[in-house]
Amino acid sequence: MSARVDMPEYRVSFREKWQMGQGEMVLRYGSLILMLLISVGPFVWQLATSFKGPADDIYSFPPSFVPTDFTTDNYGQVMRTIPVIKYAWHSLIVATTLVVTNVFFATLAGYAFGALRFRFKGLLMALVLSTLLLPAEVTLTSQYLTIKSLGFADSLVGVILPGAIGAINVLLMTAAAAAIPPSILEAATIDGASTWQRIRHVVWPNVRGMASVVGLMSFIQGWDDFLWPLVVLSDPEKYTLTVGMQYLQSNFGSDPRVVAAGTVIALVPIIVLFALMQKQFFKGVESGAVKG
């Protein structure tokens, strides 16, 4: 007769499960709140500061996010100090042009690197990727001398040219093009499709999700860039918005409220654009499947 051995039963009660789940929930939401404070907190403080009047103490701790002496005169002071509309128009020209050039050239380069076979492909790709290892400040002097020799110094064309195509955008479009099954491209070639027809009817429908990511990143880069336009442009009439905002630092260095108002003016278009494009942005990041 075999002896029966009773194994101990390990059961978790409902209360213990609830406590464990509650602990995970607290950790999850606590981490999200911490990241929210770190990422969004400075902008909220700048926004609140831009509406504070002279009676508000902007250096109080903990900081106050609700103005007691509410005013919009700080924004009026910014508009009276610099031609915001003109500078914003220049920034829009630069940013929009960078979107077009980066999407177009990165799509072509991505198709070549991701879907074609040719000699020295690995070497050329390594050269493109090596540019990501160099900080922009390293090539600043050579870029300026090149733009000056071409006769584009002190012009928006000179601001646009160095950023007309970015290595990171080529890398993103290469990854998107590489996800297209070679059989589809081969079938299009057998059917007599030219290179442009393959790009238009096969490649583009499958990479346009990633192209929206490239376009959004290019717009933000062109709108927010400060160092390169500051180097190239010398005529205040041709300044972009971010460069023009330096007048606020010089003329109103003792009044952070006006500086904060200028910062908000420069950031609002980017925030609105990302809010409108966030669905396409995340869909583009997750895309990769070939559509029929």
C-alpha positions as CSV (number, residue, x, y, z in Angstrom):
1,M,0.0,0.0,0.0
2,S,1.6,3.2,-1.1
3,A,1.9,6.0,1.3
4,R,0.3,9.3,0.3
5,V,2.4,12.3,0.7
6,D,0.5,15.6,1.1
7,M,2.3,18.4,-0.6
8,P,1.9,21.8,0.9
9,E,-0.4,24.0,-1.0
10,Y,0.7,27.6,-1.8
11,R,-2.3,29.7,-2.3
12,V,-2.4,33.5,-2.5
13,S,-5.5,35.0,-1.0
14,F,-7.5,37.6,-2.7
15,R,-6.3,40.2,-0.3
16,E,-2.7,39.4,-1.0
17,K,-3.3,39.5,-4.7
18,W,-5.0,42.9,-4.4
19,Q,-2.1,44.3,-2.3
20,M,0.4,43.0,-4.9
21,G,-1.6,44.6,-7.7
22,Q,-2.0,47.8,-5.8
23,G,1.8,47.9,-5.2
24,E,2.5,47.5,-8.9
25,M,-0.1,50.1,-9.7
26,V,1.5,52.6,-7.3
27,L,4.9,52.0,-8.8
28,R,3.7,52.3,-12.3
29,Y,1.8,55.5,-11.8
30,G,4.5,56.9,-9.5
31,S,7.0,56.5,-12.3
32,L,4.7,58.1,-14.9
33,I,4.1,61.1,-12.6
34,L,7.9,61.5,-12.0
35,M,8.6,61.4,-15.7
36,L,5.7,63.9,-16.3
37,L,7.2,66.3,-13.8
38,I,10.6,66.1,-15.3
39,S,9.5,66.5,-18.9
40,V,6.5,68.8,-18.7
41,G,7.2,70.6,-15.4
42,P,9.7,73.2,-16.9
43,F,7.3,74.1,-19.8
44,V,4.4,74.6,-17.4
45,W,6.6,76.8,-15.2
46,Q,7.6,78.8,-18.3
47,L,4.0,79.1,-19.3
48,A,2.9,80.3,-15.9
49,T,5.8,82.7,-15.7
50,S,4.9,84.3,-19.1
51,F,1.5,85.4,-17.5
52,K,2.9,86.7,-14.3
53,G,3.0,90.4,-13.6
54,P,5.6,92.4,-11.6
55,A,3.8,91.6,-8.3
56,D,4.5,87.9,-8.7
57,D,7.6,86.3,-7.2
58,I,8.9,84.0,-9.9
59,Y,11.7,82.7,-7.7
60,S,9.6,81.4,-4.8
61,F,10.0,77.8,-3.6
62,P,8.1,75.7,-4.1
63,P,7.3,77.4,-7.4
64,S,3.9,78.8,-7.9
65,F,2.2,77.8,-11.1
66,V,-0.8,80.1,-10.7
67,P,-0.2,83.8,-11.4
68,T,-1.7,86.1,-8.8
69,D,-0.9,89.2,-10.9
70,F,-2.2,87.8,-14.2
71,T,-1.2,89.8,-17.3
72,T,-0.7,89.3,-21.0
73,D,1.5,92.4,-21.4
74,N,4.6,90.2,-21.6
75,Y,3.5,88.8,-24.9
76,G,2.7,92.3,-26.2
77,Q,6.3,93.3,-25.1
78,V,7.7,90.5,-27.2
79,M,5.7,91.6,-30.2
80,R,6.8,95.2,-29.8
81,T,10.5,94.2,-29.5
82,I,11.0,91.8,-32.4
83,P,9.1,91.2,-35.6
84,V,7.7,87.8,-34.5
85,I,5.5,87.3,-37.6
86,K,8.5,87.8,-40.0
87,Y,10.8,85.6,-38.0
88,A,8.2,82.9,-37.7
89,W,7.7,83.0,-41.4
90,H,11.4,82.5,-42.0
91,S,11.4,79.6,-39.6
92,L,8.4,78.1,-41.4
93,I,10.1,78.4,-44.7
94,V,13.2,76.6,-43.4
95,A,11.3,73.9,-41.5
96,T,8.9,73.2,-44.4
97,T,11.7,73.0,-46.9
98,L,13.6,70.5,-44.7
99,V,10.5,68.3,-44.5
100,V,10.3,68.1,-48.3
101,T,14.0,67.5,-48.9
102,N,14.5,65.0,-46.1
103,V,11.4,63.0,-47.0
104,F,12.3,63.0,-50.7
105,F,16.0,62.3,-50.5
106,A,15.8,59.9,-47.5
107,T,13.2,57.9,-49.4
108,L,15.5,57.5,-52.4
109,A,18.5,56.7,-50.3
110,G,16.5,54.3,-48.1
111,Y,15.2,52.5,-51.2
112,A,18.8,52.2,-52.5
113,F,20.3,50.9,-49.3
114,G,17.3,48.8,-48.2
115,A,16.1,47.2,-51.4
116,L,18.9,47.3,-54.0
117,R,22.2,45.4,-54.4
118,F,25.3,47.3,-55.6
119,R,29.0,47.4,-55.0
120,F,30.4,49.1,-52.0
121,K,26.9,49.3,-50.4
122,G,28.3,48.4,-47.0
123,L,31.1,50.9,-47.2
124,L,28.7,53.7,-48.3
125,M,26.3,52.8,-45.5
126,A,29.1,52.9,-43.0
127,L,30.1,56.4,-44.2
128,V,26.5,57.6,-43.7
129,L,26.3,56.1,-40.2
130,S,29.7,57.5,-39.3
131,T,28.3,61.0,-39.6
132,L,26.0,60.2,-36.6
133,L,29.1,59.9,-34.4
134,L,30.3,63.4,-35.0
135,P,28.8,66.3,-33.0
136,A,27.4,69.1,-35.1
137,E,30.0,71.5,-33.6
138,V,32.9,69.5,-35.1
139,T,31.8,70.2,-38.7
140,L,30.4,73.7,-38.0
141,T,33.5,75.5,-39.4
142,S,33.7,73.4,-42.6
143,Q,30.0,73.7,-43.2
144,Y,30.2,77.5,-42.9
145,L,33.2,77.7,-45.3
146,T,31.4,75.5,-47.8
147,I,28.2,77.6,-47.6
148,K,30.2,80.8,-47.9
149,S,32.2,79.6,-50.9
150,L,28.9,78.7,-52.6
151,G,27.6,82.2,-52.0
152,F,24.8,81.3,-49.7
153,A,26.1,82.9,-46.5
154,D,23.5,85.2,-44.8
155,S,20.6,83.6,-46.6
156,L,17.9,81.1,-45.8
157,V,19.3,78.8,-48.5
158,G,22.5,78.6,-46.5
159,V,20.5,77.7,-43.4
160,I,18.6,74.9,-45.3
161,L,21.4,73.2,-47.3
162,P,23.3,71.4,-44.5
163,G,20.1,69.9,-43.1
164,A,18.6,69.0,-46.5
165,I,19.1,65.3,-45.7
166,G,19.9,63.8,-42.3
167,A,21.8,60.5,-41.7
168,I,19.3,59.4,-39.1
169,N,16.5,59.9,-41.6
170,V,18.3,57.8,-44.2
171,L,18.7,55.1,-41.6
172,L,15.0,55.1,-40.7
173,M,13.9,55.0,-44.3
174,T,16.4,52.2,-45.0
175,A,14.9,50.1,-42.3
176,A,11.4,50.7,-43.7
177,A,12.4,49.9,-47.3
178,A,14.3,46.7,-46.1
179,A,11.0,45.4,-44.7
180,I,9.5,45.2,-48.2
181,P,9.7,41.6,-49.5
182,P,12.1,41.4,-52.5
183,S,9.5,39.3,-54.3
184,I,7.2,42.3,-54.6
185,L,9.9,44.4,-56.1
186,E,11.0,41.6,-58.4
187,A,7.5,41.1,-59.6
188,A,7.2,44.8,-60.4
189,T,10.4,44.7,-62.3
190,I,9.2,41.7,-64.4
191,D,6.0,43.5,-65.2
192,G,8.2,46.3,-66.7
193,A,8.0,48.9,-64.0
194,S,10.7,51.5,-64.1
195,T,12.7,52.6,-61.1
196,W,10.4,55.6,-60.5
197,Q,7.3,53.5,-60.9
198,R,8.6,51.0,-58.3
199,I,9.3,53.8,-55.9
200,R,6.0,55.4,-56.5
201,H,3.7,52.4,-56.5
202,V,5.5,49.8,-54.4
203,V,8.0,51.5,-52.1
204,W,6.2,54.7,-51.2
205,P,2.9,53.1,-50.0
206,N,4.9,50.9,-47.6
207,V,7.3,53.6,-46.2
208,R,5.0,56.6,-46.0
209,G,4.3,55.8,-42.3
210,M,8.0,56.1,-41.6
211,A,8.1,59.2,-43.9
212,S,5.7,60.9,-41.6
213,V,8.1,60.3,-38.7
214,V,10.9,61.7,-40.8
215,G,8.9,64.7,-41.8
216,L,7.9,65.6,-38.2
217,M,11.4,65.2,-36.9
218,S,12.7,67.4,-39.8
219,F,10.2,70.1,-39.1
220,I,11.1,70.2,-35.4
221,Q,14.8,70.3,-36.2
222,G,14.3,73.2,-38.7
223,W,12.1,75.2,-36.4
224,D,14.1,74.7,-33.2
225,D,17.6,75.0,-34.7
226,F,19.5,78.0,-33.2
227,L,23.3,77.5,-33.5
228,W,23.5,77.1,-37.3
229,P,21.2,80.0,-38.3
230,L,23.1,82.1,-35.7
231,V,26.4,81.4,-37.5
232,V,25.1,81.8,-41.1
233,L,22.8,84.8,-40.7
234,S,24.2,88.2,-40.0
235,D,21.3,90.4,-41.2
236,P,18.6,90.8,-38.5
237,E,16.0,91.1,-41.3
238,K,16.7,87.4,-42.2
239,Y,16.7,85.9,-38.7
240,T,14.6,82.9,-37.9
241,L,12.4,82.9,-34.8
242,T,14.8,81.2,-32.5
243,V,17.7,83.5,-33.4
244,G,15.5,86.5,-33.1
245,M,14.6,85.6,-29.6
246,Q,18.1,86.4,-28.5
247,Y,17.1,90.1,-28.5
248,L,14.9,89.3,-25.5
249,Q,17.9,88.0,-23.6
250,S,19.9,91.1,-24.3
251,N,17.1,93.7,-23.9
252,F,15.2,92.1,-21.2
253,G,17.8,90.0,-19.4
254,S,16.5,91.2,-16.0
255,D,12.9,90.3,-16.8
256,P,12.5,86.5,-17.2
257,R,8.7,87.0,-17.7
258,V,9.2,88.5,-21.2
259,V,11.9,85.9,-22.0
260,A,9.4,83.2,-20.9
261,A,6.7,84.7,-23.1
262,G,9.1,84.6,-26.1
263,T,9.9,80.9,-25.3
264,V,6.3,80.0,-25.3
265,I,5.7,81.7,-28.6
266,A,8.5,79.7,-30.2
267,L,7.3,76.4,-28.6
268,V,3.5,76.6,-29.2
269,P,3.7,75.8,-33.0
270,I,5.8,72.6,-32.3
271,I,3.3,71.5,-29.5
272,V,0.3,72.1,-31.8
273,L,1.9,70.3,-34.7
274,F,2.9,67.3,-32.6
275,A,-0.6,67.1,-31.0
276,L,-2.1,67.0,-34.5
277,M,0.4,64.5,-35.9
278,Q,1.0,62.2,-32.9
279,K,-1.4,59.6,-34.3
280,Q,0.6,59.5,-37.6
281,F,3.9,59.6,-35.7
282,F,3.3,56.6,-33.5
283,K,1.6,54.7,-36.4
284,G,4.7,55.4,-38.5
285,V,7.0,54.2,-35.7
286,E,5.0,50.9,-35.5
287,S,4.6,50.5,-39.2
288,G,6.6,47.9,-41.2
289,A,4.1,45.6,-42.5
290,V,3.6,45.6,-46.3
291,K,0.2,46.7,-47.4
292,G,-1.4,44.9,-50.3
